[in-house]
């Protein structure tokens, strides 16, 4: 397989990518603020519940109380961890959704026709001049040749941009 020809589409997409990253950061920060507040509330509740459980266990007696407190504290911690992970997952899914909605709005801009042409050219660079290129319903293109497929839809491009951010995105909701 020969390497693809130099790609000017990447440079042309830099402003779009930069705007997507800026918007993704803004959305992620807002979602993360909410998620952190929810996580803090859940942790406070879990801590309060663990304290209450511990006090109840002490009152029930040294032997029975200690074992019960440990079991309940473990469950409370697991529940808090589960809820924190669920809040983080929800934050990421909200970020992905909001990014997809924003990138979908590119279709209604004057620049979309030129962007679509550049995406089609990129697809043909990747798959060859005989590739069948079709418009994706959500914007962008999908190209196929026998045994190969390239998805250059706007949502796929946005997802790849978030994936490339990797740890940077995760750092928005991790302590």
C-alpha positions in Angstrom: 0.0 0.0 0.0 1.4 3.4 -0.9 1.2 6.2 1.5 -1.4 8.9 0.8 -0.5 12.0 -1.0 0.3 15.0 1.2 -2.9 16.3 2.7 -3.9 19.9 2.6 -7.3 19.1 4.0 -5.8 18.8 7.5 -4.6 22.4 7.3 -7.9 23.5 5.9 -9.8 21.8 8.7 -7.6 23.4 11.4 -10.0 26.3 12.0 -12.9 23.9 12.2 -10.9 21.6 14.5 -9.9 24.6 16.7 -13.5 25.7 17.0 -14.7 22.2 17.8 -12.0 21.9 20.5 -12.9 25.3 22.0 -16.6 24.4 22.0 -15.8 20.9 23.4 -13.7 22.5 26.2 -16.5 24.9 27.0 -19.2 22.2 27.0 -17.0 19.8 28.9 -16.3 22.4 31.6 -20.0 23.2 32.0 -20.8 19.5 32.2 -17.9 18.8 34.5 -18.9 21.6 36.9 -22.4 20.0 37.1 -20.8 16.5 37.4 -18.4 17.6 40.1 -21.2 19.2 42.1 -23.3 16.0 41.8 -20.3 13.9 42.7 -19.5 16.1 45.7 -23.1 15.8 46.9 -23.1 12.1 46.4 -19.8 11.7 48.3 -21.1 13.9 51.1 -24.2 11.8 51.3 -22.1 8.6 51.3 -19.8 10.0 53.9 -22.8 11.0 56.1 -24.4 7.6 55.5 -21.1 5.9 56.4 -20.8 8.0 59.6 -24.3 7.2 60.5 -23.8 3.5 59.8 -20.6 3.5 61.9 -22.3 5.2 64.8 -25.2 2.7 64.6 -22.7 -0.1 64.5 -21.0 1.1 67.6 -24.3 1.2 69.4 -25.1 -2.4 68.4 -22.0 -3.7 70.0 -18.3 -4.0 69.4 -18.2 -7.2 67.6 -21.4 -7.1 65.5 -21.2 -3.3 65.0 -17.6 -3.3 63.6 -18.4 -6.0 61.1 -21.7 -4.4 60.0 -20.0 -1.0 59.7 -17.3 -2.4 57.5 -19.8 -4.1 55.2 -22.0 -1.0 55.0 -19.1 1.3 54.5 -17.8 -0.8 51.7 -21.3 -0.8 50.1 -21.6 3.0 50.5 -18.2 3.5 49.0 -19.0 1.2 46.1 -22.3 3.0 45.5 -20.5 6.4 45.7 -17.9 5.1 43.2 -20.6 3.7 40.9 -22.5 7.0 40.9 -19.3 9.0 40.3 -18.5 6.8 37.3 -22.0 7.1 36.0 -21.9 10.9 36.3 -18.6 10.9 34.5 -19.9 8.7 31.7 -23.0 10.9 31.4 -20.8 14.0 31.2 -18.8 12.4 28.4 -21.9 11.3 26.5 -23.4 14.8 26.9 -20.1 16.3 25.6 -20.2 13.9 22.6 -23.8 14.8 21.9 -23.3 18.5 22.2 -20.3 18.3 20.0 -22.2 16.4 17.4 -25.0 18.9 17.4 -22.6 21.8 17.0 -20.7 20.1 14.2 -24.0 19.3 12.5 -24.6 23.1 12.3 -21.7 23.4 9.9 -24.0 22.0 7.2 -26.0 25.2 7.3 -23.0 27.5 6.7 -21.8 29.0 3.5 -18.4 27.1 3.9 -20.0 23.7 4.0 -19.9 23.2 0.2 -16.2 23.7 0.1 -15.7 21.6 3.2 -17.7 18.8 1.6 -15.5 19.0 -1.6 -12.3 18.8 0.5 -13.7 15.8 2.4 -14.6 14.1 -0.9 -11.0 14.8 -2.2 -9.6 13.3 1.0 -11.7 10.2 0.6 -10.4 9.7 -2.9 -6.8 10.2 -1.7 -7.4 7.5 0.9 -9.3 5.0 -1.3 -8.4 5.9 -4.8 -10.2 7.8 -7.6 -12.7 5.0 -8.2 -14.1 5.2 -4.7 -17.9 5.7 -4.4 -18.4 8.8 -2.3 -21.8 9.6 -0.9 -23.1 12.4 1.3 -23.7 11.3 4.9 -27.2 12.2 6.2 -25.6 14.1 9.1 -23.1 16.0 6.9 -19.7 15.0 5.5 -19.1 12.0 3.3 -18.7 8.3 3.4 -16.5 6.6 0.7 -16.4 2.9 -0.3 -14.3 0.6 -2.5 -14.5 -3.2 -2.4 -13.4 -4.2 1.1 -12.7 -0.7 2.3 -14.7 2.1 3.8 -13.8 5.6 5.0 -16.2 7.6 7.2 -15.6 11.3 6.9 -19.0 12.3 8.3 -19.1 15.4 10.5 -20.0 13.3 13.6 -17.2 10.8 12.9 -14.7 13.6 12.6 -16.0 15.2 15.8 -15.8 11.8 17.6 -12.2 11.3 16.4 -11.3 14.8 17.6 -12.6 14.0 21.1 -10.8 10.6 21.0 -7.5 12.4 20.1 -7.9 14.6 23.1 -7.8 11.4 25.2 -6.6 12.3 28.6 -7.2 15.9 28.1 -11.0 15.2 28.0 -10.8 12.9 30.9 -9.0 15.4 33.0 -12.1 17.6 32.9 -14.0 15.3 35.3 -11.2 13.6 37.2 -9.9 15.0 40.5 
